[in-house]
Amino acid sequence: MRGGGPAMLFLLIILSAMCAKASAACTTRRCLAQALIDRKLLSQPQTDQCTQILKVPFIEYQTLSVDTLNLRFTSRLQARMVWTDPEMAWNRSEYDYETVVLPVDKVWTPELRVTNSMSLELLHDSKDLLAYSDGNMTHTMSFIVVVTCEVNLFKYPFSSDMCPVAIEAWSKDGCGMDLRLQDVHLLDGEQGDWNTDSVTLQKRGAGQHFIMVALSTKSTNPFISLILPSILIIFVDVVSFALPLGGGERNSFKVTLALSFIMFLLILNSLLPGDSQCSPILRTHFCVCLVFLVLSMTASMLLTRVARDGLMIPLKCCKKTPSAPSQPGGHPDEEASAAGEGEKNDPGDELTKFSGDRLQFQKVVDFLEGMEEEKQQNERFYRIACQLDKICFYLYVLMCVVYFGVLIYTFTSYHCEIEHFYFWY
């Protein structure tokens, strides 16, 4: 046994050295990450002030779509977050690494929220985050958020407005996170008929941070599809006064214009913006155009009746000029036949025959005079209708000029204000 003592001692020394070497060999980043995971720190870092400073040095903003009908827009935000967790620090003498990668579901990570959102989807930019030896942590998250905004649509399609995207971190009774935003960057500012002109970080009150998004419409497509057709229809209606009153061509044309404009409004009803606190003046414009078309059509129908009968009251029956005066004695042919029979019966009565011929001649003269009088009367009615038609034309043109002048003045001078921060109280 004594002979085996030195050998056993030597063996124990070798085994101890091997075990020490094996334990010292586990200094890789994976071993460091596993050691940090084993701490199971899944709660927010607790400080003496009960608050955790959360820095967001950079936010990337992008407007994905704008729903003009329902007054909401969808945005994508990508935020880089930095916070400090002292219990996640390690000794550089033991693990000589500045950074290590950790899975986000094994350690505590902060979350942001959008106060005025209808829906919010939080997405981790990666399944991992980066931890530093001094306890600093950094991670990037993305947000797909739908925000309601009472956009000022009064001057649509020439409208522009500012909409806030309120970003907050959880805080309650002096505990939680102290959010500090630093910078925001706009990515891809064109979405359909809307432009995102600029984004700025602003603060309102204690801890009320928001991104102010400046939106404006691209007026080309809405102007061509909404405003230009209405202007052209009114212009064609003004030109239709060149059609003659007689024959019904003008009336049928104006009725066609009015019906076409109504169908135009029905088709474009789904494209018109929704009602907000500042409702689009475009809706009033369409109503005024329809009223103008109906007034023009009604005036044309009444003037057609004046040109024909000299009357403007539709329910009043007119008196027709008789084509021939009625005289006792019946029809001229019957009287001529009677005169012939009288001649046969009394061939010697020349005086009676002369009186009959004179009577027939007088009836023919009265008939021609009646036709001439009726023709003159119709011409007089037509001249009166033409004079009234000129007056209506000038009044209609004056009304159109005044209306479009008022419309342009309202577009350029009137400003409608909207309270965008209704969600904060």
Order of alpha helices (4+ residues) and beta strands (2+ residues): alpha-alpha-beta-beta-beta-beta-beta-beta-beta-beta-beta-beta-beta-beta-beta-beta-alpha-alpha-alpha-alpha-alpha
